[in-house]
Amino acid sequence: MYQVTLYVLGICCINSIHSIEQELKALCGIISFKGSMPKGKIVIKYKPSLISSKEIINSIEERGFAIAKKIQHEQNNEIYN
């Protein structure tokens, strides 16, 4: 299991977080989703054998949001992009 933390631009209310959550939970490989306001921080746990962080980001961007920052956690190694 991998985890990605994203700071998403364009999240203006809790409905924005719920919209992203519904979209991502419909994807195969998403284990959990946690979103918080007001920074637009979302934490997603996923199975990398089924979905990539790039696919997750693409799904969010297709809904009209932009990613400001990504922190990827892979097997206890942190990679900052």
C-alpha distances in whole Angstrom, upper triangle without the diagonal:
4,7,10,14,16,20,22,26,28,26,29,29,27,27,26,22,23,23,20,18,20,20,16,15,18,15,13,9,10,8,10,13,15,18,21,25,27,25,23,19,16,13,10,7,6,5,7,9,10,11,11,12,15,16,14,17,20,19,20,23,24,25,27,25,24,22,23,21,17,15,12,9,8,8,10,12,14,15,18,19
4,7,10,13,17,19,23,25,24,27,27,25,26,24,21,22,22,19,17,20,19,15,15,18,15,14,10,10,9,11,12,14,17,19,23,24,22,20,17,14,11,8,6,5,6,7,10,11,10,9,9,13,14,12,14,17,17,18,20,22,23,25,22,21,18,20,17,13,11,8,6,5,7,9,10,11,12,14,15
4,7,10,13,16,19,22,20,24,23,22,23,21,18,19,20,16,15,18,17,14,14,17,15,15,12,10,10,9,10,11,13,16,19,21,18,16,13,10,7,6,4,6,9,9,13,13,12,10,9,12,13,11,13,16,16,16,18,21,21,22,20,19,16,17,14,11,9,6,5,7,9,10,11,10,11,12,14
4,6,10,12,16,18,17,21,21,20,21,18,16,18,18,14,14,17,16,13,14,17,15,16,13,11,12,11,10,11,12,14,17,18,16,14,11,8,6,5,7,8,11,11,15,15,12,10,7,10,12,9,10,13,14,13,15,18,18,19,16,15,12,13,10,7,6,5,6,8,12,12,12,10,10,10,11
4,7,10,13,16,15,18,19,18,19,16,14,16,17,14,14,17,16,14,16,19,17,18,16,13,14,12,10,9,10,11,14,15,12,10,7,6,4,6,9,11,14,15,18,18,15,13,10,12,14,11,11,14,15,13,15,18,18,18,15,14,10,11,8,6,5,6,8,11,14,14,14,11,11,10,11
4,6,10,12,12,15,16,16,17,14,12,15,15,12,13,16,15,13,16,18,17,19,17,14,16,14,11,10,9,11,12,13,10,8,6,5,6,8,11,13,17,16,20,19,16,14,10,11,13,10,9,12,13,10,12,15,15,15,11,10,7,7,6,5,6,9,11,14,18,17,17,14,13,11,10
4,7,10,9,13,14,15,16,13,12,15,15,12,14,17,17,15,18,21,20,22,21,18,19,16,13,12,10,10,10,10,7,5,5,6,9,11,15,17,20,20,24,23,19,17,13,14,16,13,11,14,14,11,12,16,15,14,10,9,6,5,5,7,9,12,14,18,21,20,19,16,15,13,12
4,7,7,10,12,13,14,10,10,13,13,10,13,16,15,14,17,19,19,21,21,18,19,17,14,13,10,10,10,10,8,5,6,7,11,12,16,18,21,21,24,23,19,17,14,14,15,12,10,12,12,9,9,13,11,10,7,6,5,6,7,9,12,14,17,20,24,23,22,19,18,16,14
4,6,9,11,13,14,10,11,15,14,12,15,18,17,17,20,22,21,24,24,21,23,21,17,16,13,12,11,10,8,7,9,11,14,16,20,21,25,24,28,26,22,20,17,17,18,15,12,14,14,10,10,13,12,9,6,5,6,6,9,12,15,18,21,24,27,27,26,22,21,18,16
4,6,9,11,11,8,10,13,12,11,15,17,16,17,20,21,21,25,25,22,24,21,18,17,13,13,11,11,10,8,11,13,16,18,22,23,26,26,29,27,24,22,19,19,19,16,14,15,14,11,10,13,10,8,5,7,9,10,13,15,18,21,24,27,30,30,29,26,24,22,20
4,6,8,8,5,7,10,10,9,12,14,14,15,18,20,20,24,24,20,22,19,15,14,10,10,8,8,8,6,9,10,14,16,20,22,25,26,29,27,23,22,19,19,19,16,14,16,15,11,12,14,11,10,7,9,10,11,14,15,18,20,23,26,29,29,28,25,24,22,21
4,7,8,7,9,11,12,12,14,16,17,18,20,22,23,27,27,24,25,22,18,16,12,11,8,8,9,8,12,13,17,19,23,25,29,29,32,30,27,26,23,23,23,20,18,19,18,14,15,17,14,12,11,12,14,14,17,19,21,24,26,29,32,32,32,28,28,25,24
4,5,6,7,9,10,12,13,15,16,17,19,21,23,26,26,23,23,20,16,14,11,10,7,8,11,9,12,13,17,19,22,24,28,29,32,30,27,27,24,24,24,20,19,21,19,15,17,18,15,14,13,15,16,17,19,20,22,25,27,30,32,32,32,29,29,27,26
4,5,5,6,9,10,10,12,14,15,16,19,21,24,24,20,21,17,14,12,9,8,7,9,12,10,12,12,15,17,20,22,26,27,30,28,25,25,23,24,23,19,19,21,18,15,17,18,15,15,14,16,17,18,20,20,22,24,25,28,30,30,31,28,28,27,26
4,5,5,6,9,10,10,12,14,15,17,19,22,23,20,21,18,14,13,11,11,11,12,14,12,14,13,16,17,21,22,26,27,30,27,25,25,23,23,22,19,18,19,17,14,16,16,13,14,13,16,17,19,21,22,23,25,27,29,32,32,32,30,30,28,27
4,5,5,6,9,10,11,12,14,16,18,21,21,18,20,17,13,13,10,10,10,11,12,9,12,11,15,16,19,21,24,25,28,25,22,22,20,20,19,16,15,16,14,11,12,13,10,10,9,12,14,16,17,18,21,22,24,27,30,30,30,27,27,25,24
4,5,5,6,9,10,11,12,14,16,19,19,16,16,13,10,9,6,8,8,10,11,8,9,8,11,12,16,18,21,23,25,23,20,20,18,19,18,14,14,16,13,10,13,14,11,12,11,13,13,15,16,17,18,20,21,24,26,27,27,25,24,23,22
4,5,5,6,9,10,10,12,15,18,18,15,16,13,10,10,8,10,11,14,15,12,13,11,13,13,16,18,21,23,25,23,20,21,19,20,19,15,16,17,14,12,15,15,12,14,13,16,17,19,20,20,21,22,23,25,28,28,29,27,27,26,25
4,5,5,6,9,10,11,13,17,18,15,17,15,12,12,11,13,14,16,16,13,14,12,15,14,17,18,21,23,25,22,19,20,18,19,17,14,14,14,11,9,12,12,9,11,11,14,15,18,19,19,21,22,24,26,28,29,30,28,27,26,25
4,6,5,6,9,10,11,15,15,12,14,12,9,10,9,12,13,15,15,11,12,9,11,11,14,15,18,19,21,19,16,16,14,15,13,10,11,12,9,6,10,10,8,10,9,12,12,15,16,16,18,18,20,22,25,26,26,24,23,22,21
4,5,5,6,9,10,13,13,10,11,9,6,8,8,11,13,16,16,12,12,9,10,9,12,13,16,18,20,18,15,16,15,16,14,11,12,14,11,9,13,13,11,14,13,15,15,18,18,17,18,18,20,21,24,25,25,24,24,23,22
4,6,5,6,9,12,14,11,13,11,9,11,12,15,17,19,19,16,16,13,14,12,14,15,17,19,21,18,16,18,17,18,15,12,14,15,11,11,14,13,11,14,14,17,18,21,21,20,21,21,23,24,26,28,28,27,27,26,25
4,6,6,7,11,12,10,13,12,11,13,13,16,18,20,20,16,16,13,14,12,14,14,16,18,19,16,14,15,14,15,12,10,11,11,7,8,11,10,9,12,12,15,16,19,20,19,20,20,22,23,25,27,27,26,25,25,23
4,5,5,9,9,7,10,9,8,11,12,15,18,20,19,15,15,11,11,9,11,10,13,14,16,13,11,12,11,12,10,7,10,11,7,8,12,12,11,14,13,15,15,18,18,16,18,17,18,19,22,23,24,22,22,22,21
4,5,8,9,6,8,8,8,11,13,16,19,21,21,18,17,13,12,10,11,10,12,15,16,13,12,14,14,16,13,10,13,14,11,12,15,15,14,17,17,19,18,21,21,19,20,19,19,20,22,24,25,24,24,24,24
4,7,9,8,11,11,11,15,16,20,22,24,24,20,20,16,16,13,14,12,14,16,16,13,12,14,15,16,13,11,14,14,11,12,16,14,14,17,18,20,20,23,23,21,22,21,22,22,24,26,27,26,26,27,26
4,6,6,10,11,12,15,17,20,23,25,24,20,19,16,15,12,12,10,11,12,13,9,8,11,12,13,10,9,12,12,9,12,15,14,14,17,17,19,19,22,22,19,20,19,20,20,22,24,25,24,24,24,23
4,6,9,11,13,17,19,23,26,28,27,23,22,18,16,13,12,9,9,10,10,6,7,10,12,14,11,10,14,14,12,15,18,17,18,21,21,22,21,24,23,21,21,19,19,19,20,23,24,24,23,25,24
4,6,9,12,15,18,21,25,27,25,22,20,16,14,10,9,5,5,7,8,5,6,9,11,13,11,10,14,15,13,15,18,18,19,22,21,22,20,23,22,19,19,16,16,15,16,19,20,20,21,22,22
4,6,8,11,14,18,21,23,22,19,17,13,11,7,6,4,7,9,11,8,8,10,10,13,11,9,12,14,12,13,17,17,17,20,19,20,18,21,20,17,17,15,15,15,16,19,20,19,20,21,21
4,7,11,14,17,21,23,22,20,17,13,11,7,5,5,7,11,12,11,11,13,13,16,14,12,15,17,16,16,20,20,20,23,21,22,20,23,21,18,17,15,14,15,15,17,19,19,20,22,22
4,7,10,14,17,20,19,16,14,10,8,6,5,7,10,13,15,14,13,14,13,17,15,12,15,17,15,15,19,20,19,21,20,20,19,21,19,17,16,15,14,15,17,18,20,19,20,21,22
4,7,10,14,16,16,13,11,7,6,5,7,9,13,15,18,16,14,15,13,16,15,11,13,16,14,13,16,18,16,19,16,17,16,18,17,15,15,14,15,16,18,19,20,19,20,20,20
4,7,11,13,13,11,8,6,5,7,9,12,16,18,21,19,18,18,15,18,18,14,15,18,16,14,17,19,17,19,16,17,16,17,16,15,14,15,15,18,19,19,21,19,20,20,20
4,7,10,10,7,6,4,6,9,12,15,19,20,23,22,19,19,16,18,18,14,14,17,15,13,16,18,16,17,14,15,14,15,14,14,15,16,17,20,22,22,22,20,21,20,20
4,7,7,6,5,6,9,12,15,18,22,23,27,25,23,22,19,21,21,17,17,20,18,15,18,20,18,18,15,16,15,15,15,15,16,18,19,22,24,23,24,21,22,20,21
3,5,5,7,9,12,15,19,21,25,26,30,28,25,25,21,23,23,19,18,21,20,16,18,21,18,17,15,15,15,15,15,16,17,20,21,25,27,26,26,24,24,22,22
4,6,8,11,14,17,21,24,27,28,32,30,27,26,23,24,24,21,19,22,21,17,19,21,19,18,15,15,15,14,15,17,18,21,23,26,29,27,27,24,24,22,21
4,5,9,12,15,19,22,25,26,29,28,25,23,20,21,22,19,17,20,19,16,17,20,18,17,13,13,12,10,11,13,14,18,20,23,26,25,24,21,21,18,18
4,6,10,13,17,19,23,23,27,25,22,21,17,18,19,15,14,16,16,12,14,16,14,14,10,10,10,9,10,12,14,16,18,22,25,24,24,20,20,18,17
4,7,10,14,16,20,21,24,23,20,19,15,17,18,14,13,16,16,13,15,18,16,16,12,12,10,10,9,10,11,13,15,18,21,20,20,17,17,15,15
4,7,10,13,17,17,21,20,17,16,13,15,15,11,11,15,14,11,14,16,15,16,12,12,10,12,11,10,11,12,13,16,19,19,19,17,17,15,16
4,7,10,14,15,18,17,15,14,11,14,15,11,12,15,15,13,16,18,17,18,15,15,13,14,12,10,9,10,11,13,16,15,16,14,15,14,15
4,6,10,12,15,14,12,11,9,12,12,9,11,14,13,12,15,17,17,18,16,16,14,16,14,11,11,10,10,12,14,15,16,15,15,16,16
4,7,9,12,12,11,11,10,13,13,11,13,16,15,15,18,20,20,22,19,19,17,19,16,13,12,10,9,10,12,13,15,14,15,16,17
4,6,9,8,7,8,8,12,11,9,12,15,14,15,18,19,19,22,20,20,18,20,18,15,14,11,11,10,12,14,15,15,16,18,18
4,5,6,6,8,10,13,12,11,15,16,16,17,20,21,22,24,23,23,21,23,21,17,16,13,12,11,12,15,16,16,17,19,20
4,5,5,5,8,11,10,11,14,15,15,17,19,20,22,24,23,22,20,22,20,16,15,12,11,9,11,14,14,15,15,17,18
4,6,8,11,13,12,13,16,17,17,20,22,22,24,26,25,25,23,25,23,20,19,15,15,12,13,17,17,18,18,21,21
4,7,10,12,10,11,15,15,15,17,19,19,21,24,23,23,22,24,23,20,19,16,16,15,16,19,20,20,20,22,22
4,7,8,6,7,11,11,11,14,16,16,18,20,19,19,18,21,19,16,16,14,15,13,16,19,19,18,18,19,19
4,5,5,6,9,10,11,13,14,16,18,19,18,17,15,18,16,13,14,11,12,11,14,17,16,16,14,16,15
4,5,5,6,9,10,11,12,14,16,17,15,14,12,14,13,9,10,8,10,11,14,16,15,14,12,13,12
4,5,5,6,9,10,10,12,14,16,14,13,11,14,13,10,12,11,14,14,17,19,18,16,14,14,12
4,5,5,6,9,10,10,13,15,14,14,13,16,16,13,15,13,16,16,19,21,20,19,17,18,16
4,5,5,6,9,10,11,13,12,12,11,14,14,11,13,12,14,15,18,20,19,18,17,17,15
4,5,5,6,9,10,11,9,9,7,11,11,9,12,12,15,16,20,21,20,18,16,15,13
4,5,5,6,9,10,10,9,10,13,14,13,16,15,18,19,23,24,23,21,19,18,16
4,6,5,7,9,9,11,11,15,16,14,17,17,19,20,23,25,24,23,21,20,18
4,5,5,7,6,7,8,12,13,13,15,16,19,20,24,25,24,22,20,19,17
4,5,5,5,6,7,11,13,13,17,17,20,22,26,27,26,23,21,19,17
4,5,7,9,11,15,17,17,20,20,23,25,28,29,28,26,24,23,20
4,6,9,12,15,17,17,20,21,24,26,29,30,29,27,25,24,22
4,7,10,13,16,17,20,22,25,27,30,31,30,27,25,23,21
4,7,10,12,14,17,19,22,24,28,28,27,24,22,20,18
4,6,9,11,15,17,20,22,26,26,25,22,20,17,15
4,6,7,11,13,16,19,23,23,21,18,16,14,11
4,7,10,13,17,20,23,23,21,18,15,12,10
4,7,10,13,16,20,19,17,14,12,9,7
4,6,10,13,16,16,14,11,9,7,6
4,7,10,13,12,11,7,6,5,6
4,6,10,10,8,6,5,6,8
4,7,6,6,5,6,9,11
4,6,5,6,8,11,13
4,6,8,11,14,16
4,6,10,13,16
4,7,10,13
4,6,10
4,7
4
